[in-house]
Amino acid sequence: MKKKNRQVIVENWGVQSYKHAWKKQEKILQSIIDVKKNNRNDRSNLETPNYLIFLEHKPVFTIGKSGNFNNLLVDDFELSKKKYRIS
């Protein structure tokens, strides 16, 4: 029976931009994928790390692939008053 990996790395990243936090998470995910690939190729049994990450970022408005900015219920003026920007 395979031993369960119950160790969790807890990190508090504080306040960050959404884009920066996303890139950091992608980097961590890729490192986990690399360990799993190496385990498969080398028939190793290295444990993959488990993460619990706390962070905060400004609100993000998601419109999806088939949406457009006309779907937002607020206009550019309202967004700029709250210091949000569309990108």
C-alpha positions in Angstrom: 0.0 0.0 0.0 1.4 3.4 -1.0 2.1 5.8 1.8 -0.1 8.9 1.8 1.6 12.3 1.5 -0.1 14.4 4.2 2.5 17.2 4.4 1.2 20.6 3.4 3.3 23.7 2.7 1.4 26.7 3.9 2.3 30.0 2.4 0.9 33.5 3.0 1.7 35.7 -0.1 -0.1 38.8 1.2 -1.5 41.2 -1.3 -0.3 40.8 -4.9 -1.5 41.5 -8.3 -3.7 38.8 -9.9 -1.3 38.3 -12.8 1.8 38.0 -10.5 0.0 35.5 -8.2 -1.2 33.5 -11.2 2.3 33.2 -12.6 3.7 32.1 -9.2 1.0 29.4 -9.0 1.7 28.2 -12.6 5.4 27.9 -11.7 4.6 25.8 -8.6 2.2 23.6 -10.6 4.9 23.1 -13.3 7.4 21.9 -10.6 4.8 19.4 -9.4 4.2 18.1 -12.9 8.0 17.8 -13.4 8.3 15.6 -10.3 5.4 13.4 -11.5 7.0 13.1 -14.9 10.4 12.2 -13.5 8.7 9.7 -11.2 7.0 8.0 -14.1 10.1 8.1 -16.4 12.7 7.0 -13.7 10.3 4.8 -11.8 11.0 6.9 -8.8 8.7 7.6 -5.9 9.5 11.2 -4.9 6.6 12.9 -3.1 5.0 15.8 -4.8 4.5 18.8 -2.5 1.0 20.0 -1.5 0.4 23.7 -1.1 -2.2 25.8 0.7 -1.6 29.4 -0.4 -3.3 32.4 1.1 -3.3 35.7 -0.9 -5.4 38.7 -1.7 -5.7 40.7 -4.9 -8.0 43.4 -6.3 -11.3 42.2 -7.7 -11.2 40.4 -11.1 -14.0 40.6 -13.6 -14.2 37.5 -15.8 -16.2 37.6 -19.0 -15.2 34.3 -20.4 -14.3 33.3 -23.9 -17.7 34.0 -25.6 -18.4 37.1 -23.5 -17.6 40.8 -24.2 -17.3 44.0 -22.2 -20.9 44.8 -23.0 -21.8 42.0 -20.6 -20.5 44.0 -17.6 -23.2 45.6 -15.5 -21.0 48.7 -14.8 -19.4 51.0 -17.2 -15.8 52.3 -17.5 -16.7 55.4 -15.5 -18.0 53.3 -12.5 -14.9 51.1 -12.7 -12.5 54.0 -12.8 -14.2 55.6 -9.7 -13.3 52.4 -7.8 -9.8 52.4 -9.4 -10.5 49.2 -11.3 -9.2 48.9 -14.8 -10.2 46.6 -17.7 -7.3 44.8 -19.4 
